[in-house]
Amino acid sequence: MKRLPYLIAFILIVALVPLYSAGAYPNQAFHFGFKKSKSGQLPSIDEEGFKDILAKHGAIFLGNTAKKELYLTFDNGYENGYTEGILNVLKEKKVPATFFVTGHYIEDQPELLKRMVKEGHIIGNHSWSHPDMSQVSSEKIKEELDKVKQGIFKVTGQKEVRFLRPPRGIFSERMLNVSKQLGYTNVFWSLAYKDWDTKAQRGWQYAYESFMSQLHPGAVILLHSVSKDNAEALGKIIDDARKKGYEFKSLTQMSAKQP
């Protein structure tokens, strides 16, 4: 019995080794950006300076560009009255999505979270308090992600949280390593437009055209659920993407990239 405290201490040390070893990784902050798809040209991060870092840590920004597959994701930092309508469209069209949620959203909108899970969507981790995760400690990263995971489980019963989107797309290699050690796949995006500013909504047609002009195989789509334009355009976006031969899939169904 005298050995029990030493055994517990050993277990804790082993559990924390990956977090402390993250210090060996550079902590230079990157703001995710990409060259948008245009006129059929595929999007690219070749000039952004972090392509190899994302690949090294298994982060996703693009699916298999040899297949007409689309992956729909939403960032849900707070509720603006449109998520219910978005869920209605997704249910009607039988489209899966991933919703990346914060701690505020978990506490404020438990019924919407329950509905997401009930209707087969994925709930992903967007951190508890939406910090710049390149500027907080490895222990704080773990705390932020664990609180979201625990909150999701408490509300919905969903035990597994596999996907993470760093707040504001800011990351570092250290942050990628820590989150990977915690079991997460970081998910960035290859199709997006400025939709998050609720004071600068420009109508459903602008949202539709912004989306369709960037459409490409393997697209990981970032939309914000606070956007009135997105909510009103979503049904037509889905219908017209399908007319072009695209299929909407869950992140868990992502095909391997071609060599």
C-alpha positions in Angstrom: 0.0 0.0 0.0 2.9 2.3 0.7 3.8 2.1 -3.0 0.4 3.4 -4.1 1.3 7.2 -4.0 4.4 6.5 -6.1 2.4 4.5 -8.6 -0.1 7.3 -8.9 2.7 9.8 -9.4 4.3 7.6 -12.1 1.0 7.3 -14.0 0.5 11.1 -13.9 4.1 11.7 -15.1 3.6 9.3 -18.0 0.3 10.9 -18.9 1.8 14.4 -19.0 5.0 13.5 -20.9 3.5 14.2 -24.4 2.4 17.6 -23.2 5.8 18.6 -21.8 7.6 17.1 -24.8 5.6 19.6 -26.9 8.2 22.2 -25.8 10.4 20.6 -28.4 8.1 21.9 -31.1 8.3 25.5 -32.4 5.6 27.8 -31.2 5.5 30.2 -34.1 1.9 31.3 -34.6 0.3 30.8 -38.0 -3.0 32.2 -39.2 -4.5 29.7 -41.5 -4.9 31.0 -45.0 -5.1 29.5 -48.5 -5.3 30.4 -52.2 -9.0 30.0 -53.1 -10.3 27.8 -55.8 -11.1 29.9 -58.9 -12.2 28.9 -62.4 -11.8 25.2 -61.6 -8.3 25.7 -60.1 -7.8 23.8 -56.9 -7.1 25.7 -53.6 -3.6 25.7 -52.3 -1.5 26.3 -49.2 1.8 25.8 -51.0 2.8 29.5 -50.4 1.6 29.8 -46.8 4.7 28.4 -45.1 2.9 25.7 -43.0 2.0 23.0 -45.5 4.6 20.5 -44.2 3.7 21.3 -40.6 0.0 20.4 -41.1 1.0 17.2 -43.0 3.4 16.2 -40.2 0.7 16.4 -37.6 -2.1 14.9 -39.6 -4.2 18.1 -39.9 -6.9 18.4 -42.6 -7.6 21.2 -44.9 -8.6 19.4 -48.1 -10.0 16.0 -48.9 -9.4 13.7 -51.9 -9.4 16.0 -54.9 -9.9 13.1 -57.2 -13.4 12.6 -55.9 -16.4 15.0 -55.9 -16.9 14.8 -52.2 -17.8 17.8 -50.0 -17.4 18.1 -46.2 -19.7 20.6 -44.6 -18.6 22.2 -41.3 -19.9 25.0 -39.2 -18.3 27.1 -36.4 -20.7 27.7 -33.5 -19.3 30.1 -31.1 -22.7 31.5 -30.1 -26.3 31.3 -31.3 -27.8 33.9 -33.6 -31.2 32.2 -34.2 -30.3 30.4 -37.5 -29.0 27.0 -36.4 -32.4 25.5 -36.1 -33.2 26.4 -39.7 -29.8 25.1 -40.8 -30.6 21.8 -39.1 -34.0 21.7 -40.8 -32.4 22.0 -44.2 -29.8 19.4 -43.4 -32.4 17.0 -42.3 -34.6 17.6 -45.3 -31.7 17.2 -47.7 -30.1 14.3 -45.7 -26.7 16.0 -45.5 -24.3 15.3 -42.6 -22.3 18.1 -41.0 -19.8 18.9 -38.3 -20.5 21.6 -35.8 -17.5 23.0 -33.9 -18.7 24.3 -30.6 -17.3 26.4 -27.7 -18.0 26.2 -24.0 -20.5 29.2 -24.3 -22.5 27.3 -27.0 -22.6 24.1 -24.9 -24.0 26.0 -21.9 -26.3 28.2 -23.8 -27.8 25.8 -26.4 -28.0 22.3 -25.0 -31.2 21.4 -26.9 -29.5 22.2 -30.3 -26.5 20.1 -29.3 -28.9 17.2 -28.5 -30.6 17.6 -31.8 -27.3 17.6 -33.7 -26.3 14.3 -32.2 -29.8 12.8 -32.6 -29.8 13.6 -36.3 -26.4 12.1 -36.9 -24.1 15.1 -37.1 -20.7 15.4 -35.5 -19.9 17.8 -32.7 -16.3 19.0 -32.8 -14.2 20.9 -30.4 -13.7 24.7 -30.9 -12.2 25.2 -27.4 -13.9 26.3 -24.2 -13.2 30.0 -24.2 -12.0 30.6 -27.8 -8.4 31.7 -27.0 -5.4 32.0 -29.3 -4.1 28.5 -28.6 -0.6 29.3 -29.8 -0.4 31.7 -26.8 -1.5 29.5 -24.0 0.4 26.7 -22.2 0.2 23.1 -23.2 -1.6 22.4 -20.0 -4.1 25.1 -20.7 -4.8 23.7 -24.2 -5.6 20.3 -22.6 -7.9 22.1 -20.1 -9.7 24.0 -22.8 -10.3 20.8 -24.9 -11.2 18.6 -22.0 -13.8 21.0 -20.7 -15.5 21.0 -24.1 -15.4 17.2 -24.4 -16.8 16.8 -20.9 -19.5 19.4 -21.6 -20.6 17.7 -24.8 -20.8 14.3 -23.0 -22.8 15.8 -20.2 -25.4 17.3 -22.5 -25.5 14.7 -25.3 -23.9 11.5 -24.1 -21.4 11.7 -27.0 -18.2 10.3 -25.5 -15.8 10.7 -28.5 -14.7 14.1 -29.8 -12.3 13.4 -32.6 -12.1 16.7 -34.5 -10.8 20.1 -33.5 -10.8 23.5 -35.1 -8.5 26.0 -33.5 -10.2 29.4 -32.7 -9.8 31.9 -35.5 -7.6 29.4 -37.4 -4.6 30.4 -35.3 -2.2 27.6 -34.5 1.4 26.6 -33.9 3.3 23.3 -34.3 3.4 23.0 -30.6 -0.4 23.3 -30.4 -0.9 20.8 -33.2 1.3 18.3 -31.4 -0.4 18.7 -28.1 -3.9 18.3 -29.6 -2.8 15.3 -31.7 -1.4 13.7 -28.5 -4.8 14.2 -27.0 -6.4 12.3 -29.9 -7.6 15.2 -32.1 -7.5 15.7 -35.8 -7.2 19.4 -36.6 -9.6 20.5 -39.3 -9.0 23.7 -41.3 -10.8 24.4 -44.6 -10.5 24.9 -48.3 -13.7 26.7 -49.1 -14.8 29.8 -47.1 -15.8 33.4 -47.4 -16.3 36.3 -45.0 -19.7 35.2 -43.5 -19.1 35.7 -39.8 -19.7 39.4 -39.6 -23.4 39.7 -38.7 -23.3 43.4 -39.4 -22.2 42.8 -43.0 -24.6 40.3 -44.4 -25.2 40.8 -48.1 -28.1 38.5 -49.0 -28.5 34.8 -49.8 -27.4 35.3 -53.4 -24.0 36.6 -52.3 -23.5 33.6 -50.0 -24.6 31.3 -52.8 -22.3 32.8 -55.4 -19.4 33.0 -52.9 -19.8 29.3 -52.3 -20.4 28.0 -55.8 -17.5 30.1 -57.3 -15.1 28.1 -55.1 -16.6 24.7 -55.4 -14.0 21.9 -55.9 -13.5 18.2 -55.3 -12.6 17.3 -51.7 -13.7 20.7 -50.3 -13.7 21.1 -46.5 -16.3 23.8 -46.2 -16.3 26.4 -43.4 -19.5 28.2 -42.8 -20.6 30.2 -39.7 -24.0 29.4 -38.3 -24.5 33.1 -37.2 -24.9 34.1 -40.8 -28.4 34.8 -42.0 -27.1 34.6 -45.6 -25.8 31.1 -45.1 -29.1 29.9 -43.6 -31.1 31.2 -46.5 -28.7 30.0 -49.2 -28.0 26.5 -47.8 -30.8 24.6 -49.5 -30.0 25.9 -52.9 -26.3 25.4 -52.4 -26.9 21.7 -51.5 -29.3 21.2 -54.5 -27.0 22.8 -57.0 -23.8 21.2 -55.8 -25.5 17.8 -56.2 -26.6 18.8 -59.7 -22.9 19.2 -60.5 -22.3 15.7 -59.3 -21.0 16.4 -55.8 -21.8 14.2 -52.7 -21.9 15.5 -49.2 -20.1 13.3 -46.7 -19.2 13.3 -43.0 -15.6 14.0 -41.9 -15.4 10.4 -40.7 -16.0 9.3 -44.3 -13.2 11.3 -45.8 -11.4 9.3 -48.6 -7.7 8.9 -48.5 -5.9 11.4 -50.8 -4.4 10.1 -54.0 -0.6 9.9 -54.1 
